[in-house]
Amino acid sequence: MSCITYTVSCCSLSFSSFCPTDMKSAVHQIFLTSDPNIPYFLRIDWSGDLGAGFTLVLTNGCAAWIGEVSEEEVTKGASDTGMSRERYVEELHQALIPDKKERRSGEKKYSFQLSSDQLTYQKMSDSVLVMLGSVELQPAPDPLELNQEMIGQTLKHNLDLEATNSKLLEENRKLQHEHNQILKELDIHVKNKNALEKQMYSRFVMVLNDKKAKIRELQEEVRTLQQTSDQPSAKVRRQSDASDDDNSSLDINHFQDPTIVITGRNLERHGIPVDHSFSSSEASLQPDLQS
């Protein structure tokens, strides 16, 4: 962190020529509870994360102060507040380097107090102020030069943001153009889909009507074949019934034929020899037959 202190005390030298390439810097506006009408600007410089230590520059446009917080002081601050080191570093980041969302919300979760040689930062938690830490300040040897450097850094950061914004706007225009093209193509595809559905539906109706007509023809042929097959069957049944009637009449006539009694004399008359050894009962019947 000595490179930052050296840059502050020797403002004519370039900041980037003495500091690591991964050094980060942020400037934002704060208000002191002891003097809320005068805006102050706080610049924080750090490498890696705030847990490794950081330096700060505080100015109101007229006077300027510088200070430094070491890694050991960060660890001691976490122990004093009863927080874990990770949680404490996160709280420091929100207090000293608030993001755009927190700045736009306007909610004052953190407050700053300035004494003659110390800057104290606190957090408002459930209407209770919790002290996060403090840093010893020293007057800057050349406030004017320091203010110019901060203004230059702020302007450079603003130019970087404008360049990034321009790039994002260009990408947004390209995306908007692509979006419009996709919408046009989608509209064409929807129209083609509707036309194809209409055409397919018309073809389906034609095929369905043809199938219905074919089914009706087949049903008519089936009915005709059934009627044709029923006629011979009825004729055969009628013939069978007539044959049954003829057979029944023949049977009746057969049983109605007269009974013929054949005697021995009749047989001898026709030249058929007859055995005369009759029983007494048969002999007794002959006079009756002769008579």
C-alpha positions in Angstrom: 0.0 0.0 0.0 3.0 2.3 0.1 2.7 3.0 -3.6 -0.6 4.7 -3.1 0.7 6.8 -0.2 3.6 7.8 -2.4 1.3 8.8 -5.2 -0.7 11.0 -2.9 2.3 12.7 -1.5 3.9 13.1 -4.9 1.0 14.0 -7.1 3.1 14.9 -10.1 4.0 11.3 -10.6 1.8 8.9 -12.5 -0.4 6.6 -10.4 -0.2 3.6 -12.7 3.6 3.7 -13.0 4.1 2.7 -9.3 1.1 0.5 -8.5 0.3 -3.1 -9.4 -1.7 -3.7 -12.6 -4.5 -5.3 -10.5 -5.0 -2.2 -8.4 -8.6 -1.0 -8.2 -9.9 2.4 -7.5 -13.4 3.8 -6.8 -14.7 7.3 -6.1 -18.1 8.2 -4.7 -19.9 11.0 -2.8 -20.6 10.8 0.9 -22.2 13.1 3.5 -21.0 13.6 7.0 -23.4 13.5 9.9 -21.7 16.5 11.4 -21.9 18.5 8.2 -24.7 17.1 6.0 -24.9 20.2 3.7 -21.4 19.9 2.3 -20.6 16.9 -0.1 -17.4 15.0 0.4 -15.7 12.7 -2.1 -14.1 9.5 -0.9 -11.7 7.6 -3.1 -10.8 4.0 -2.1 -7.7 2.2 -3.6 -7.2 -1.5 -3.1 -5.7 -4.6 -4.6 -7.5 -8.0 -4.5 -10.2 -7.3 -1.9 -10.6 -4.9 1.0 -9.6 -7.6 3.4 -6.0 -7.2 2.2 -6.0 -3.5 3.3 -6.8 -0.3 1.4 -6.0 3.4 1.3 -8.4 6.3 1.0 -8.5 9.9 0.1 -11.2 12.3 1.4 -11.8 15.8 0.0 -14.4 18.5 0.1 -12.9 20.4 -2.8 -10.9 22.7 -0.5 -9.1 20.4 1.9 -7.9 16.8 1.5 -6.9 14.0 3.8 -5.3 10.7 3.3 -5.3 7.5 5.3 -4.5 3.8 5.2 -6.0 0.6 6.7 -3.8 -2.5 7.0 -4.9 -6.1 6.8 -4.3 -6.5 10.5 -6.6 -3.6 11.2 -9.3 -5.3 9.1 -8.9 -8.5 11.0 -9.1 -6.6 14.3 -12.3 -4.7 13.1 -14.0 -8.1 12.3 -13.1 -9.3 15.8 -14.3 -6.1 17.5 -17.7 -6.3 15.7 -18.2 -10.0 16.3 -18.5 -10.8 12.6 -16.7 -13.3 10.6 -13.9 -11.9 8.4 -15.8 -12.6 5.2 -18.9 -10.9 6.5 -16.9 -7.9 7.8 -15.1 -7.4 4.5 -18.5 -7.5 2.7 -19.9 -4.8 5.1 -16.8 -2.7 4.4 -17.3 -3.0 0.7 -21.0 -1.9 0.9 -20.0 1.0 3.2 -17.0 2.3 1.3 -17.7 1.1 -2.2 -21.5 1.0 -2.7 -22.7 -0.3 -6.0 -25.1 1.6 -8.3 -28.2 -0.2 -7.0 -27.5 0.9 -3.4 -26.7 4.5 -4.5 -29.9 4.7 -6.5 -32.0 3.3 -3.6 -31.3 6.4 -1.5 -31.5 4.3 1.7 -28.8 5.4 4.2 -27.6 2.3 5.8 -24.1 3.7 6.5 -23.0 7.0 8.1 -19.6 8.8 8.3 -18.2 11.1 11.0 -15.1 13.2 10.6 -13.1 14.5 13.5 -9.8 16.4 13.3 -7.7 13.4 12.5 -10.1 10.4 12.1 -12.9 9.2 9.8 -15.4 6.8 11.4 -17.8 4.7 9.4 -20.9 3.1 11.0 -23.9 0.9 10.0 -27.5 1.6 10.9 -29.0 -1.8 12.1 -32.5 -1.9 13.6 -32.2 1.8 14.6 -28.9 1.1 16.3 -25.5 2.4 15.1 -22.9 -0.3 14.8 -19.3 1.0 14.4 -17.6 -0.8 11.6 -14.2 0.9 11.9 -12.2 4.0 11.6 -9.1 5.3 9.9 -6.5 7.8 11.0 -6.3 10.7 8.5 -3.4 13.0 7.6 -3.7 16.3 5.7 -2.6 16.0 2.1 0.5 18.0 1.4 -1.0 19.4 -1.9 -4.8 19.3 -1.8 -5.1 21.2 -5.1 -3.0 18.7 -7.0 -4.8 15.8 -5.2 -8.2 17.2 -6.2 -7.0 17.6 -9.8 -5.9 14.0 -9.8 -9.2 12.8 -8.4 -11.1 15.0 -10.9 -9.0 13.5 -13.7 -9.5 10.0 -12.5 -13.3 10.7 -12.2 -13.3 12.1 -15.8 -11.4 9.1 -17.1 -13.8 6.8 -15.4 -16.6 8.7 -16.9 -15.1 8.4 -20.3 -14.7 4.7 -19.8 -18.3 4.4 -18.8 -19.4 6.5 -21.9 -17.3 4.2 -24.1 -18.8 1.1 -22.5 -22.2 2.7 -22.8 -21.7 3.5 -26.5 -20.5 -0.1 -27.1 -23.6 -1.4 -25.3 -25.8 0.9 -27.3 -24.3 -0.3 -30.5 -24.8 -3.9 -29.4 -28.3 -3.1 -28.4 -29.0 -1.6 -31.9 -27.7 -4.7 -33.5 -29.8 -6.9 -31.2 -32.8 -4.8 -31.9 -32.2 -5.1 -35.7 -31.8 -8.8 -35.4 -34.9 -8.9 -33.2 -36.9 -7.0 -35.8 -35.6 -9.3 -38.6 -36.6 -12.4 -36.5 -40.1 -10.9 -36.0 -40.5 -10.4 -39.7 -39.3 -13.9 -40.5 -41.6 -15.3 -37.8 -44.5 -13.4 -39.3 -43.7 -14.9 -42.7 -43.4 -18.4 -41.2 -46.8 -18.0 -39.4 -48.5 -16.9 -42.6 -46.9 -19.9 -44.5 -48.0 -22.2 -41.7 -51.6 -21.0 -41.9 -51.7 -21.3 -45.7 -50.2 -24.8 -45.5 -52.7 -25.8 -42.8 -55.6 -24.5 -44.9 -54.3 -26.4 -47.9 -53.9 -29.6 -46.0 -57.3 -29.2 -44.4 -58.9 -28.8 -47.9 -57.0 -31.9 -49.1 -58.1 -33.8 -46.0 -61.8 -32.9 -46.6 -61.5 -34.1 -50.2 -60.0 -37.4 -49.2 -62.5 -37.8 -46.4 -65.4 -37.2 -48.7 -64.0 -39.7 -51.2 -63.6 -42.3 -48.5 -67.2 -41.7 -47.3 -68.5 -42.1 -50.9 -66.4 -45.3 -51.3 -67.8 -46.6 -48.0 -71.4 -45.9 -49.1 -70.7 -47.8 -52.4 -69.3 -50.8 -50.5 -72.3 -50.8 -48.1 -74.7 -50.7 -51.1 -72.8 -53.6 -52.7 -73.0 -55.6 -49.5 -76.7 -55.0 -49.2 -77.2 -56.1 -52.9 -75.2 -59.3 -52.3 -77.2 -60.1 -49.2 -80.4 -59.7 -51.0 -79.2 -61.9 -53.9 -78.0 -64.6 -51.5 -81.3 -64.6 -49.6 -83.4 -65.4 -52.7 -82.0 -68.9 -53.5 -82.2 -69.8 -49.8 -85.9 -68.9 -49.7 -86.5 -71.0 -52.9 -84.7 -73.9 -51.4 -86.7 -73.6 -48.2 -89.9 -73.6 -50.1 -88.9 -76.7 -52.2 -87.9 -78.4 -49.0 -91.2 -77.7 -47.4 -93.1 -79.0 -50.4 -91.0 -82.2 -50.5 -91.7 -82.7 -46.8 -95.4 -82.3 -47.5 -95.3 -85.0 -50.3 -93.5 -87.4 -48.2 -95.9 -87.1 -45.4 -98.9 -87.7 -47.7 -97.2 -90.8 -49.1 -96.7 -92.2 -45.7 -100.4 -91.6 -44.9 -101.5 -93.4 -48.1 -99.2 -96.3 -47.3 -100.7 -96.9 -44.0 -104.2 -96.6 -45.5 -103.7 -99.6 -48.0 -106.2 -102.6 -47.4 -104.9 -105.7 -45.6 -104.8 -108.8 -47.7 -105.2 -112.3 -46.0 -103.3 -115.0 -47.9 -104.4 -118.6 -47.3 -102.9 -121.9 -48.2 -105.5 -122.5 -51.0 -104.7 -119.3 -52.6 -101.0 -120.1 -52.6 -101.7 -123.6 -54.1 -103.9 -122.1 -56.7 -101.0 -120.0 -57.9 -98.7 -123.1 -57.9 -96.9 -122.4 -54.6 -96.4 -125.5 -52.5 -97.7 -125.2 -49.0 -96.8 -127.2 -45.9 -100.0 -128.6 -44.3 -98.6 -129.2 -40.9 -100.6 -126.5 -39.2 -101.2 -126.2 -35.5 -104.6 -126.8 -34.1 -105.1 -123.2 -33.7 -104.3 -122.4 -37.3 -106.6 -125.2 -38.5 -109.5 -123.9 -36.5 -109.1 -120.6 -38.4 -109.5 -122.0 -41.9 -113.3 -122.5 -41.8 -113.7 -118.9 -40.9 -111.4 -117.8 -43.7 -113.2 -120.0 -46.2 -116.5 -118.7 -45.2 
